[in-house]
Amino acid sequence: MDVCLTVPAHTAISDDFGCRKISGGHYAAIEMEAQMQDCYQAWEIVFNEWLPEIG
């Protein structure tokens, strides 16, 4: 599972993590606080229902 976070410019990033700038475009953002098993259910809904519906 990948996780993406927005951080202020010039934030120090540990070697354990990668840092990448994402260029402009259309993106979906999901914010949730849940147990990991609930996150898997959310991903299933996003990828198997929501994304196919919006094209």
C-alpha positions as CSV (number, residue, x, y, z in Angstrom):
1,M,0.0,0.0,0.0
2,D,1.3,3.5,-0.8
3,V,0.7,6.5,1.3
4,C,1.1,10.1,0.2
5,L,1.5,13.0,2.5
6,T,1.7,16.7,1.8
7,V,4.6,18.4,3.7
8,P,5.9,21.9,3.7
9,A,8.7,22.8,1.3
10,H,12.2,22.0,2.6
11,T,10.9,19.4,5.1
12,A,13.7,17.1,6.2
13,I,12.9,13.6,5.0
14,S,14.4,10.5,6.6
15,D,16.3,8.0,4.3
16,D,13.6,5.5,5.2
17,F,11.1,7.5,3.1
18,G,11.0,8.8,-0.5
19,C,10.1,12.3,-1.5
20,R,8.5,13.2,-4.8
21,K,6.8,16.3,-6.3
22,I,3.6,15.5,-8.1
23,S,2.8,17.8,-11.0
24,G,-0.6,19.3,-11.5
25,G,-3.5,17.3,-12.7
26,H,-6.6,15.5,-11.4
27,Y,-6.2,13.4,-8.2
28,A,-8.5,11.8,-5.7
29,A,-7.7,12.2,-2.0
30,I,-9.2,10.1,0.7
31,E,-8.8,11.0,4.3
32,M,-9.7,8.5,7.0
33,E,-8.7,7.5,10.4
34,A,-9.3,3.8,10.8
35,Q,-7.9,0.4,11.7
36,M,-5.8,-1.2,8.9
37,Q,-8.5,-3.8,8.1
38,D,-11.0,-0.9,7.4
39,C,-8.5,0.8,5.1
40,Y,-8.5,-2.3,2.9
41,Q,-12.3,-2.2,2.6
42,A,-12.1,1.5,1.6
43,W,-9.5,0.7,-1.1
44,E,-11.7,-2.0,-2.5
45,I,-14.6,0.4,-2.8
46,V,-12.4,3.1,-4.4
47,F,-10.8,0.8,-7.0
48,N,-13.7,-1.6,-7.7
49,E,-16.7,0.8,-7.5
50,W,-15.9,4.5,-7.4
51,L,-13.2,4.8,-10.0
52,P,-14.9,2.6,-12.6
53,E,-18.1,4.7,-12.2
54,I,-16.4,8.0,-12.8
55,G,-14.4,6.7,-15.8
